[in-house]
Amino acid sequence: MVSAGVKFCSSLSAFSYRFLQFSSIPWISTSKSVVETIRAAVESKRYEQIPELLTSLKESHQNSKPFSFLSGFPSNLRTNVVDEILQFLGTLRPRSRSRIVYSCLLSYTLQSPNPLPLALAILQRTQRSGCLPIPQTHLLLSTAWLERRSKSQSVSNILLEMQSIGYSPDCGICNYLMLSLCKVDQLKEALRVLKGMGGAGCIPNLDTYGTLIGEMCDHRMTTDIFEMVKEMVTTAGLNPRQETVVKVVSALRGDKEIRKAVEMIEFLETQAVHVDFDAYDLVLKGCLEYHQFILAGKLVLRMCERGFIPYIRLRQRVVEGLVSIGELEFASSVRQRLGELNS
């Protein structure tokens, strides 16, 4: 935002002189309020003082809002000021020094009227700096997002508003937003963000699907989980992480959808997605748990084809189960195949 500096200087020229006297003083007295010291640094454009001021006044900062004075600025000027601070923080080293500034800016903005899209820009810069937003950000961001969505604005339009202040939405912003929504039990809205983020040029990645699939597993949305995995693989062209596969299998098993779990493993393998032993092991245990012995036998043969040998107790239970339902020939075939693999 090249013009931001020009606007900033002209808008502050009328009242910045008072604070310039502080520019030669490296540390403003701790007896002054945090708001006054930060305002002095901002109006004199001594942004390098802000991290040290917040750190030195940490105890006071915990009970105050050091950027609250920005609420008295016109909207455009406030945006320009925040943008200049963000630009400065991008050059600050080590980056850990910027953490407290990002945190204060984000908390202030999210609790201000009309926090979006400026809060999204701050969040983006926070993420790119390697800093993690404070946990309360999830609630504040979700609240701000749902407020905007209640006005019938589309997901993509809200995200694209970042362009009006010189930023562009990305997958990282969307992922954090979806995680925040999930943490406040707004999974359906998180799924809407997934559907709408492409319209803002944001392409879902492994973290996107991993978060949503994990949340769907926790909510036992077994009817939809498999479809989400299919979308991830066939539409997005992504191979799920093994921990995601294991979590899906566990959810399906817990919901007695063991056939669907077997079907999902078969689907993944037809798509050349590697499935680890742990996922097979969970499905096999589910087959035995629900007395699906023929399905268990077929799964054991599939495991053998991939060089996976089930644990000895499970092998025994599969063979015994097949015998108990009169599948003597199949039981013999399974025993023989296991014997060949062991040898």
C-alpha positions as CSV (number, residue, x, y, z in Angstrom):
1,M,0.0,0.0,0.0
2,V,2.3,2.8,-1.3
3,S,-0.3,5.5,-0.7
4,A,-0.8,4.5,2.9
5,G,2.3,6.4,4.1
6,V,1.2,9.6,2.4
7,K,-2.3,9.5,3.8
8,F,-0.9,8.7,7.2
9,C,1.5,11.6,7.3
10,S,-1.0,14.2,6.0
11,S,-3.7,13.0,8.4
12,L,-1.5,13.1,11.4
13,S,0.3,16.4,10.7
14,A,-2.1,18.5,12.6
15,F,-1.6,16.8,15.9
16,S,1.7,14.8,15.8
17,Y,3.9,17.6,17.0
18,R,3.0,17.1,20.6
19,F,4.3,13.5,20.5
20,L,7.5,14.2,18.5
21,Q,9.1,15.4,21.7
22,F,9.1,11.8,22.9
23,S,11.1,10.6,19.9
24,S,14.4,11.4,21.5
25,I,13.4,9.5,24.7
26,P,14.1,5.7,24.3
27,W,11.8,4.7,27.0
28,I,8.6,6.5,28.0
29,S,7.8,6.5,31.7
30,T,6.0,3.4,32.8
31,S,3.8,5.7,34.9
32,K,2.0,6.7,31.7
33,S,-0.8,4.5,30.5
34,V,0.0,1.9,27.8
35,V,-2.4,3.6,25.5
36,E,-0.5,6.9,25.7
37,T,2.9,5.4,25.2
38,I,1.8,3.3,22.2
39,R,0.0,6.3,20.7
40,A,3.1,8.4,21.1
41,A,5.2,5.7,19.2
42,V,2.6,5.4,16.5
43,E,2.1,9.1,15.9
44,S,5.8,9.7,15.8
45,K,6.1,6.6,13.5
46,R,8.6,5.1,15.9
47,Y,7.2,1.6,15.3
48,E,10.4,0.0,16.5
49,Q,9.5,1.1,20.0
50,I,6.2,-0.8,20.1
51,P,7.5,-4.4,20.8
52,E,9.8,-3.1,23.6
53,L,7.0,-1.0,25.1
54,L,4.6,-3.9,25.1
55,T,7.1,-6.2,26.6
56,S,8.3,-3.8,29.3
57,L,4.7,-3.0,30.2
58,K,3.5,-6.5,29.9
59,E,1.8,-6.5,33.3
60,S,-0.1,-3.4,32.5
61,H,-0.8,-4.7,29.0
62,Q,-2.7,-7.7,30.4
63,N,-5.3,-5.4,31.8
64,S,-5.6,-2.8,29.1
65,K,-6.1,-2.4,25.3
66,P,-2.9,-0.7,24.1
67,F,-4.3,0.0,20.6
68,S,-7.8,1.2,21.7
69,F,-6.8,4.8,20.7
70,L,-7.1,3.7,17.0
71,S,-10.9,3.7,17.4
72,G,-10.8,7.4,17.4
73,F,-9.2,7.5,13.9
74,P,-11.2,7.5,10.7
75,S,-11.6,4.1,9.2
76,N,-9.2,4.6,6.3
77,L,-6.5,6.2,8.5
78,R,-6.9,3.3,11.0
79,T,-6.4,0.8,8.3
80,N,-3.3,2.7,7.0
81,V,-1.8,2.8,10.4
82,V,-2.3,-0.9,11.0
83,D,-0.9,-1.6,7.5
84,E,2.3,0.4,8.3
85,I,2.8,-1.4,11.5
86,L,2.4,-4.8,9.7
87,Q,4.9,-3.7,7.1
88,F,7.4,-2.8,9.8
89,L,6.8,-6.1,11.7
90,G,7.6,-8.0,8.5
91,T,11.2,-6.6,8.7
92,L,11.6,-7.1,12.5
93,R,14.2,-9.7,13.6
94,P,14.0,-12.0,15.4
95,R,10.5,-12.6,14.5
96,S,9.5,-13.6,18.0
97,R,9.8,-9.9,19.0
98,S,6.7,-9.2,16.9
99,R,4.5,-11.8,18.5
100,I,3.1,-9.5,21.2
101,V,2.3,-6.8,18.7
102,Y,0.4,-9.1,16.4
103,S,-1.5,-10.5,19.4
104,C,-2.5,-7.0,20.6
105,L,-3.4,-5.7,17.1
106,L,-5.5,-8.8,16.4
107,S,-7.4,-8.8,19.7
108,Y,-8.1,-5.1,19.4
109,T,-9.3,-5.3,15.8
110,L,-11.5,-8.4,16.3
111,Q,-13.3,-6.6,19.2
112,S,-13.8,-3.4,17.2
113,P,-16.8,-2.6,15.0
114,N,-16.5,-4.0,11.5
115,P,-13.3,-6.1,12.2
116,L,-13.2,-7.7,8.8
117,P,-11.3,-7.7,6.5
118,L,-8.6,-5.9,8.5
119,A,-8.5,-8.7,11.1
120,L,-7.9,-11.2,8.4
121,A,-4.9,-9.3,7.1
122,I,-3.4,-9.2,10.6
123,L,-4.1,-12.9,11.0
124,Q,-2.4,-13.6,7.7
125,R,0.7,-11.6,8.7
126,T,0.7,-13.3,12.1
127,Q,0.7,-16.8,10.5
128,R,3.4,-15.9,7.9
129,S,5.7,-14.6,10.6
130,G,5.6,-18.0,12.3
131,C,3.7,-16.7,15.3
132,L,0.6,-18.4,16.7
133,P,-2.5,-16.3,17.6
134,I,-3.6,-16.6,21.2
135,P,-6.3,-19.2,21.8
136,Q,-9.1,-16.6,22.4
137,T,-8.7,-15.6,18.7
138,H,-10.8,-18.6,17.7
139,L,-13.9,-17.3,19.5
140,L,-13.4,-13.7,18.5
141,L,-12.8,-14.6,14.8
142,S,-15.8,-17.0,14.7
143,T,-18.0,-14.3,16.2
144,A,-16.9,-11.7,13.7
145,W,-17.3,-14.1,10.8
146,L,-20.8,-15.3,11.8
147,E,-21.9,-11.7,12.2
148,R,-20.9,-10.9,8.7
149,R,-22.4,-14.0,7.3
150,S,-25.7,-13.2,9.1
151,K,-25.9,-10.3,6.6
152,S,-26.2,-12.7,3.7
153,Q,-22.7,-12.1,2.4
154,S,-21.1,-15.0,0.6
155,V,-17.9,-16.7,1.8
156,S,-15.9,-15.6,-1.2
157,N,-17.1,-12.0,-1.1
158,I,-16.0,-11.6,2.5
159,L,-12.6,-13.1,1.8
160,L,-12.1,-11.0,-1.3
161,E,-12.6,-7.8,0.7
162,M,-9.0,-8.2,1.8
163,Q,-8.1,-7.0,-1.6
164,S,-9.6,-3.6,-0.9
165,I,-6.9,-3.0,1.7
166,G,-4.0,-4.4,-0.3
167,Y,-4.0,-8.0,0.8
168,S,-5.2,-11.3,-0.8
169,P,-6.9,-14.2,1.0
170,D,-5.0,-17.5,1.1
171,C,-5.5,-21.1,2.2
172,G,-3.9,-20.4,5.6
173,I,-6.5,-17.8,6.5
174,C,-9.3,-20.2,5.4
175,N,-7.9,-23.1,7.4
176,Y,-7.6,-21.0,10.6
177,L,-11.1,-19.7,10.1
178,M,-12.5,-23.2,9.6
179,L,-10.6,-24.5,12.7
180,S,-12.0,-21.6,14.7
181,L,-15.5,-22.3,13.6
182,C,-15.1,-26.0,14.5
183,K,-13.9,-25.0,18.0
184,V,-17.2,-23.2,18.6
185,D,-19.3,-26.0,17.3
186,Q,-20.0,-24.4,13.9
187,L,-18.9,-27.3,11.7
188,K,-21.7,-26.7,9.1
189,E,-20.4,-23.1,8.6
190,A,-16.8,-24.5,8.3
191,L,-18.0,-26.8,5.5
192,R,-19.6,-23.8,3.8
193,V,-16.2,-22.0,4.0
194,L,-14.7,-25.0,2.3
195,K,-17.2,-24.8,-0.5
196,G,-16.8,-21.1,-1.0
197,M,-13.1,-20.5,-0.5
198,G,-12.4,-21.6,-4.1
199,G,-14.3,-18.5,-5.3
200,A,-11.8,-16.3,-3.6
201,G,-8.9,-18.1,-5.2
202,C,-8.0,-20.2,-2.2
203,I,-7.2,-23.9,-2.9
204,P,-7.9,-26.4,-0.1
205,N,-4.8,-28.4,1.1
206,L,-4.1,-31.3,3.4
207,D,-4.7,-29.2,6.5
208,T,-8.0,-28.1,5.2
209,Y,-9.4,-31.5,4.7
210,G,-7.6,-32.9,7.8
211,T,-9.3,-30.4,10.1
212,L,-12.8,-30.9,8.6
213,I,-12.6,-34.7,8.4
214,G,-11.3,-34.9,11.9
215,E,-14.2,-32.8,13.1
216,M,-16.7,-34.9,11.2
217,C,-15.3,-38.0,12.8
218,D,-15.7,-36.4,16.3
219,H,-19.3,-35.7,15.4
220,R,-19.8,-39.2,14.0
221,M,-21.0,-37.9,10.6
222,T,-20.2,-41.3,9.1
223,T,-22.7,-40.8,6.2
224,D,-20.7,-37.8,5.0
225,I,-17.1,-38.7,6.0
226,F,-16.5,-41.1,3.1
227,E,-17.9,-38.6,0.6
228,M,-15.5,-36.0,2.0
229,V,-12.5,-38.4,1.6
230,K,-13.6,-39.1,-2.0
231,E,-13.8,-35.3,-2.7
232,M,-10.4,-34.9,-1.2
233,V,-8.8,-37.6,-3.4
234,T,-10.7,-37.3,-6.7
235,T,-11.6,-33.6,-6.8
236,A,-8.7,-31.9,-4.9
237,G,-6.1,-34.5,-6.0
238,L,-4.8,-34.9,-2.4
239,N,-3.8,-38.1,-0.6
240,P,-5.0,-38.1,3.0
241,R,-2.4,-38.3,5.7
242,Q,-2.3,-41.7,7.4
243,E,-3.5,-40.3,10.7
244,T,-6.6,-39.0,8.9
245,V,-7.2,-42.4,7.4
246,V,-6.9,-44.0,10.8
247,K,-9.3,-41.5,12.4
248,V,-11.9,-42.1,9.7
249,V,-11.6,-45.9,10.1
250,S,-12.0,-45.5,13.9
251,A,-15.1,-43.4,13.5
252,L,-16.7,-45.8,11.0
253,R,-15.8,-48.7,13.3
254,G,-17.3,-46.9,16.3
255,D,-20.5,-46.3,14.4
256,K,-20.7,-50.0,13.3
257,E,-20.1,-49.0,9.7
258,I,-17.4,-51.6,9.2
259,R,-18.4,-52.5,5.6
260,K,-18.0,-48.8,4.7
261,A,-14.6,-48.8,6.3
262,V,-13.5,-51.7,4.1
263,E,-15.0,-50.0,1.1
264,M,-13.0,-46.8,1.9
265,I,-9.8,-48.8,2.1
266,E,-10.6,-50.4,-1.3
267,F,-11.3,-47.0,-2.8
268,L,-8.1,-45.5,-1.5
269,E,-6.1,-48.3,-3.0
270,T,-7.8,-48.1,-6.3
271,Q,-6.7,-44.4,-6.3
272,A,-3.1,-45.5,-5.6
273,V,-3.2,-44.1,-2.1
274,H,-1.1,-46.1,0.3
275,V,-2.9,-47.4,3.4
276,D,-0.8,-48.3,6.5
277,F,-0.9,-51.4,8.6
278,D,-2.6,-49.5,11.5
279,A,-5.7,-48.7,9.4
280,Y,-6.0,-52.4,8.2
281,D,-5.6,-53.5,11.8
282,L,-8.4,-51.4,13.1
283,V,-10.8,-52.5,10.3
284,L,-9.9,-56.2,10.9
285,K,-10.6,-55.8,14.6
286,G,-14.0,-54.2,13.7
287,C,-14.8,-57.1,11.4
288,L,-14.2,-59.5,14.2
289,E,-16.0,-57.3,16.8
290,Y,-19.2,-57.4,14.7
291,H,-18.8,-61.1,13.6
292,Q,-18.2,-60.2,9.9
293,F,-15.9,-63.2,9.5
294,I,-16.1,-63.5,5.7
295,L,-15.3,-59.9,5.4
296,A,-12.4,-60.4,7.9
297,G,-11.1,-63.3,5.8
298,K,-11.1,-61.2,2.7
299,L,-9.4,-58.4,4.5
300,V,-6.7,-60.7,5.7
301,L,-6.0,-61.9,2.2
302,R,-5.8,-58.3,1.0
303,M,-3.3,-57.5,3.9
304,C,-1.2,-60.5,2.8
305,E,-1.0,-59.2,-0.7
306,R,0.5,-56.0,0.7
307,G,2.9,-57.8,3.0
308,F,1.0,-57.1,6.2
309,I,0.8,-59.9,8.6
310,P,-2.1,-59.6,11.2
311,Y,-1.2,-60.1,14.8
312,I,-1.3,-63.8,15.8
313,R,-4.4,-63.6,18.0
314,L,-6.4,-61.8,15.2
315,R,-5.3,-64.5,12.7
316,Q,-6.5,-67.2,15.0
317,R,-9.9,-65.5,15.6
318,V,-10.4,-65.0,11.8
319,V,-9.8,-68.7,11.1
320,E,-11.9,-69.8,14.1
321,G,-14.7,-67.4,13.1
322,L,-14.8,-68.8,9.5
323,V,-14.9,-72.4,10.9
324,S,-17.8,-71.5,13.2
325,I,-20.0,-70.4,10.3
326,G,-19.1,-73.4,8.2
327,E,-16.7,-71.7,5.9
328,L,-14.1,-74.5,6.2
329,E,-12.6,-74.1,2.7
330,F,-12.2,-70.4,3.1
331,A,-10.7,-70.8,6.5
332,S,-8.2,-73.3,5.0
333,S,-7.3,-70.9,2.2
334,V,-6.7,-68.0,4.7
335,R,-4.6,-70.3,6.9
336,Q,-2.5,-71.4,3.9
337,R,-1.9,-67.9,2.7
338,L,-0.8,-66.8,6.1
339,G,1.5,-69.8,6.3
340,E,3.1,-68.9,3.0
341,L,3.7,-65.3,4.1
342,N,5.2,-66.4,7.4
343,S,7.6,-68.8,5.6
